[in-house]
């Protein structure tokens, strides 16, 4: 795998939630703290508004709740959070001073994600918190280059299908000789090649029913989950669309020759063929459950077979499960 290209689109690793409750009254925070802890919301801590402003490591926080004793404290704090690029995406729930649409609207305008009228039912707060954290987990992992979900979301979807005893096909796709594009033209065109594959996958998925699930797991690695009867049609369509789009990224002379010339580490001119697409597929049945790790191992084995062949190639195995 090309590490320099991976850095363009590597999904962030998930971490255990860290919830901060900001309140100037310990009594106000204690009931919510207990409810969130009992709901398995990870590490739950409390802080006063002064502590939240001065000493809290906001980069370690995945969700915040504010119980404003004085509204200006929460407004000041939320404005600081939203101005900081490092922590601006942290979801924040505010417990409003009293019920009323005007105050709720004002809180949302200030930058809070959810405004709940006081007194707040702890169970309601817990469900809002879970919902925000689920959404944030998807967005944090989402590839900035392709805006597709990442590895942990893909795994969750696969495991759900396996648990329901559904027959599935998993395809791992990888671009051949992507490094040659980066070495010849630079990172911008390397990103364009990755985007071309993402667009080919999206176009193919949008025309397929039921729609396949597609993930971008880093660099030039993509995963597809679909019904077994659809996988060969999808891979054929994606390969054609990708090669057509990738051709347009090359300079006309290089495209006409069918290769790019590069200077090797030994300072010798070498030729690299145009990019192609390798696909490794595993198809499983409903008869027994198989682990995600085993499925991915078989898909990876097939990808290795595909990459050992010239040109765009698809290698497929049927799991005996």
C-alpha positions as CSV (number, residue, x, y, z in Angstrom):
1,X,0.0,0.0,0.0
2,X,1.2,3.5,-0.8
3,X,1.5,5.3,2.5
4,X,1.7,8.8,0.9
5,X,-1.6,8.2,-0.9
6,X,-3.2,6.6,2.2
7,X,-2.6,9.9,4.0
8,X,-5.0,11.6,1.6
9,X,-8.0,9.6,2.7
10,X,-7.2,7.5,5.8
11,X,-10.2,7.2,8.1
12,X,-9.7,8.1,11.7
13,X,-9.6,5.3,14.3
14,X,-12.6,5.1,16.6
15,X,-12.1,5.7,20.3
16,X,-14.1,5.2,23.5
17,X,-16.5,8.0,24.1
18,X,-15.5,10.7,26.5
19,X,-18.4,12.7,27.7
20,X,-18.1,16.0,29.6
21,X,-20.9,17.5,31.6
22,X,-20.4,21.3,32.2
23,X,-22.4,22.7,35.1
24,X,-21.8,25.1,38.0
25,X,-23.9,22.9,40.3
26,X,-22.7,19.4,41.1
27,X,-26.2,18.4,42.1
28,X,-27.5,19.3,38.6
29,X,-24.8,17.2,37.0
30,X,-24.9,14.1,39.2
31,X,-28.1,12.6,37.9
32,X,-27.1,13.0,34.3
33,X,-23.6,11.7,35.1
34,X,-25.1,8.5,36.6
35,X,-27.5,8.0,33.8
36,X,-24.9,8.4,31.1
37,X,-22.5,6.1,32.9
38,X,-25.1,3.4,33.4
39,X,-25.9,3.6,29.7
40,X,-22.3,2.7,28.8
41,X,-21.4,6.1,27.4
42,X,-17.7,5.6,28.2
43,X,-15.8,8.0,30.4
44,X,-18.2,10.6,31.9
45,X,-16.7,13.6,33.8
46,X,-18.0,16.9,35.2
47,X,-16.5,20.4,35.2
48,X,-17.5,23.9,36.1
49,X,-17.7,26.5,33.4
50,X,-14.4,28.0,34.6
51,X,-12.7,24.6,34.4
52,X,-14.2,23.9,31.0
53,X,-12.8,27.3,29.8
54,X,-9.3,27.0,31.3
55,X,-8.3,23.4,32.0
56,X,-10.3,21.0,30.0
57,X,-8.6,19.1,27.2
58,X,-11.3,19.5,24.6
59,X,-9.4,17.5,22.0
60,X,-10.1,14.4,24.1
61,X,-13.9,15.1,24.4
62,X,-16.3,13.3,22.1
63,X,-19.6,14.8,23.5
64,X,-20.4,17.7,25.8
65,X,-23.5,18.6,27.8
66,X,-24.0,22.0,29.4
67,X,-26.4,22.9,32.2
68,X,-26.1,26.7,32.2
69,X,-26.6,28.4,35.6
70,X,-26.1,31.7,33.7
71,X,-26.8,31.6,29.9
72,X,-23.8,33.8,29.0
73,X,-21.4,31.1,30.4
74,X,-22.7,28.5,27.9
75,X,-22.8,31.0,25.0
76,X,-19.2,32.0,25.6
77,X,-18.1,28.4,25.8
78,X,-19.9,27.2,22.7
79,X,-18.6,30.2,20.7
80,X,-15.0,29.2,21.6
81,X,-15.6,25.6,20.7
82,X,-17.1,26.4,17.3
83,X,-14.3,28.8,16.5
84,X,-11.6,26.1,17.1
85,X,-10.9,23.9,14.1
86,X,-9.5,21.2,16.4
87,X,-12.7,20.7,18.4
88,X,-15.4,22.5,16.3
89,X,-17.0,19.1,15.4
90,X,-17.6,18.1,19.1
91,X,-21.4,17.6,19.5
92,X,-22.8,19.7,22.3
93,X,-26.2,19.3,24.1
94,X,-27.5,22.2,26.2
95,X,-30.2,21.9,28.9
96,X,-32.1,25.2,28.4
97,X,-33.1,27.3,31.3
98,X,-36.9,26.8,30.8
99,X,-39.3,25.5,28.2
100,X,-40.1,27.8,25.3
101,X,-39.4,27.8,21.6
102,X,-37.7,31.2,21.7
103,X,-34.9,30.0,24.0
104,X,-34.6,26.7,22.2
105,X,-34.1,28.5,18.8
106,X,-31.6,30.9,20.3
107,X,-29.5,28.0,21.7
108,X,-29.5,26.3,18.3
109,X,-28.5,29.5,16.6
110,X,-25.5,29.8,19.0
111,X,-24.2,26.5,17.8
112,X,-25.6,23.8,20.1
113,X,-26.5,20.6,18.4
114,X,-29.5,19.8,20.7
115,X,-31.4,22.1,23.1
116,X,-33.5,20.3,25.7
117,X,-35.9,22.3,28.0
118,X,-35.2,22.0,31.7
119,X,-36.0,19.9,33.7
120,X,-34.6,17.3,31.3
121,X,-35.5,13.6,31.6
122,X,-32.1,11.8,31.9
123,X,-33.4,9.0,29.6
124,X,-34.1,11.5,26.9
125,X,-30.7,13.1,27.3
126,X,-29.1,9.6,27.0
127,X,-30.9,8.8,23.8
128,X,-29.9,12.2,22.3
129,X,-26.3,11.5,23.3
130,X,-26.3,8.1,21.7
131,X,-27.7,9.4,18.5
132,X,-25.1,12.2,18.3
133,X,-22.2,9.8,19.0
134,X,-23.4,7.3,16.4
135,X,-23.5,10.1,13.8
136,X,-20.2,11.5,14.8
137,X,-18.5,8.1,14.6
138,X,-19.6,7.8,11.0
139,X,-18.5,11.4,10.1
140,X,-15.2,11.1,11.9
141,X,-14.3,8.0,9.9
142,X,-15.7,9.2,6.6
143,X,-13.1,9.7,3.9
144,X,-12.5,13.4,3.3
145,X,-11.6,12.7,-0.3
146,X,-14.6,10.5,-1.3
147,X,-17.0,11.2,1.6
148,X,-17.6,7.4,1.8
149,X,-17.9,5.5,5.1
150,X,-14.8,3.7,6.4
151,X,-13.7,0.3,7.7
152,X,-15.6,0.1,11.0
153,X,-18.9,1.0,9.4
154,X,-18.4,-1.5,6.7
155,X,-17.6,-4.2,9.2
156,X,-20.7,-3.4,11.2
157,X,-22.9,-3.8,8.1
158,X,-21.2,-7.1,7.1
159,X,-21.6,-8.5,10.6
160,X,-25.3,-7.6,10.6
161,X,-25.8,-9.5,7.3
162,X,-23.9,-12.5,8.6
163,X,-25.8,-12.6,11.9
164,X,-29.0,-12.7,9.8
165,X,-27.7,-15.6,7.8
166,X,-27.8,-13.7,4.5
167,X,-25.7,-14.8,1.5
168,X,-23.3,-12.0,0.7
169,X,-20.4,-11.1,-1.6
170,X,-17.5,-8.9,-0.5
171,X,-15.2,-7.3,-3.0
172,X,-11.9,-5.6,-2.2
173,X,-10.7,-3.3,-5.0
174,X,-7.3,-1.8,-5.3
175,X,-5.7,0.4,-8.0
176,X,-2.6,-1.0,-9.7
177,X,0.4,1.3,-10.2
178,X,-1.2,4.3,-8.5
179,X,2.3,5.3,-7.4
180,X,3.4,5.8,-11.0
181,X,0.8,8.5,-11.4
182,X,1.9,10.3,-8.2
183,X,5.6,10.0,-9.2
184,X,4.9,11.3,-12.7
185,X,2.3,14.0,-12.1
186,X,2.1,14.7,-8.4
187,X,-0.4,14.1,-5.6
188,X,-3.3,16.0,-7.2
189,X,-3.6,13.6,-10.0
190,X,-3.1,10.7,-7.7
191,X,-6.1,12.0,-5.7
192,X,-8.0,12.3,-9.0
193,X,-7.4,8.6,-9.8
194,X,-8.8,7.6,-6.4
195,X,-11.8,9.9,-6.9
196,X,-12.3,8.3,-10.3
197,X,-12.7,4.9,-8.7
198,X,-15.0,6.3,-6.0
199,X,-17.2,7.9,-8.7
200,X,-17.3,4.7,-10.7
201,X,-18.4,2.7,-7.6
202,X,-21.0,5.3,-6.7
203,X,-22.4,5.4,-10.3
204,X,-22.5,1.6,-10.4
205,X,-24.1,1.3,-7.0
206,X,-26.8,3.9,-7.8
207,X,-27.9,1.8,-10.8
208,X,-28.1,-1.5,-8.9
209,X,-31.0,-2.8,-6.9
210,X,-30.8,-3.7,-4.1
211,X,-28.1,-1.0,-3.7
212,X,-24.6,-2.3,-2.7
213,X,-22.8,-0.9,0.3
214,X,-19.5,0.8,-0.6
215,X,-16.7,1.9,1.7
216,X,-13.4,3.6,1.3
217,X,-11.0,2.1,3.9
218,X,-7.9,4.1,3.1
219,X,-5.7,5.1,0.2
220,X,-6.8,3.3,-2.9
221,X,-8.6,0.5,-1.1
222,X,-12.4,0.2,-1.5
223,X,-14.8,-2.4,-0.3
224,X,-18.1,-3.5,-1.8
225,X,-20.9,-5.5,-0.1
226,X,-23.8,-6.9,-2.2
227,X,-25.9,-9.9,-3.0
228,X,-23.8,-12.7,-4.7
229,X,-25.8,-12.5,-8.0
230,X,-24.8,-8.8,-8.4
231,X,-21.1,-8.9,-7.8
232,X,-19.8,-9.8,-11.3
233,X,-22.1,-7.2,-12.9
234,X,-20.9,-4.6,-10.5
235,X,-17.2,-5.3,-10.9
236,X,-17.4,-5.3,-14.7
237,X,-19.3,-2.0,-14.7
238,X,-16.9,-0.4,-12.2
239,X,-13.8,-1.5,-14.1
240,X,-15.1,-0.1,-17.4
241,X,-16.1,3.2,-15.8
242,X,-12.8,3.5,-13.9
243,X,-10.5,2.8,-16.8
244,X,-12.4,5.3,-19.0
245,X,-12.1,8.0,-16.3
246,X,-8.5,7.2,-15.5
247,X,-7.5,7.5,-19.1
248,X,-8.5,11.2,-19.1
249,X,-6.1,11.9,-16.2
250,X,-3.0,11.1,-18.2
251,X,-1.3,13.5,-20.5
252,X,-2.3,12.7,-24.2
253,X,1.2,11.5,-25.2
254,X,1.4,9.1,-22.2
255,X,-2.1,7.8,-22.9
256,X,-1.2,7.3,-26.6
257,X,1.9,5.3,-25.7
258,X,0.1,3.3,-23.0
259,X,2.7,4.0,-20.3
260,X,4.6,6.7,-18.4
261,X,8.3,7.0,-18.2
262,X,9.8,7.5,-14.8
263,X,13.3,7.9,-13.3
264,X,14.1,4.9,-11.0
265,X,16.1,5.1,-7.8
266,X,19.1,3.9,-9.8
267,X,18.6,7.0,-12.0
268,X,17.4,4.8,-14.9
269,X,14.4,5.5,-17.1
270,X,11.7,2.9,-16.6
271,X,8.2,2.4,-18.0
272,X,5.0,2.0,-16.0
273,X,1.8,0.8,-17.6
274,X,-1.4,2.8,-17.2
275,X,-3.4,2.1,-14.0
276,X,-5.7,-0.8,-13.9
277,X,-8.0,-2.3,-11.3
278,X,-7.7,-5.5,-9.3
279,X,-10.7,-7.0,-7.5
280,X,-10.7,-9.8,-4.9
281,X,-14.1,-11.3,-4.2
282,X,-15.4,-13.8,-1.6
283,X,-18.9,-15.2,-1.8
284,X,-20.5,-16.8,1.1
285,X,-23.8,-18.7,1.7
286,X,-26.4,-18.7,4.4
287,X,-25.7,-22.1,5.9
288,X,-23.4,-21.1,8.7
289,X,-21.9,-18.0,10.2
290,X,-18.3,-16.9,9.3
291,X,-16.3,-14.3,11.0
292,X,-15.6,-10.9,9.4
293,X,-11.8,-11.6,9.7
294,X,-12.2,-14.8,7.7
295,X,-14.2,-13.1,5.0
296,X,-11.7,-10.3,4.7
297,X,-8.7,-12.8,4.7
298,X,-10.3,-14.6,1.7
299,X,-11.0,-11.3,-0.1
300,X,-7.4,-10.3,0.5
301,X,-6.1,-13.6,-0.8
302,X,-8.2,-13.2,-4.0
303,X,-6.9,-9.6,-4.4
304,X,-3.3,-10.9,-4.3
305,X,-4.3,-13.4,-7.1
306,X,-5.8,-10.6,-9.1
307,X,-2.8,-8.3,-8.7
308,X,-0.5,-11.1,-10.0
309,X,-2.3,-11.0,-13.3
310,X,-1.8,-8.4,-16.1
311,X,-4.4,-5.7,-16.6
312,X,-7.6,-5.3,-14.7
313,X,-8.5,-8.6,-13.2
314,X,-11.2,-10.1,-11.0
315,X,-10.5,-13.2,-8.8
316,X,-13.3,-14.9,-7.0
317,X,-13.7,-17.6,-4.4
318,X,-16.8,-19.2,-3.0
319,X,-16.7,-19.8,0.8
320,X,-17.8,-23.3,1.8
321,X,-19.9,-21.9,4.7
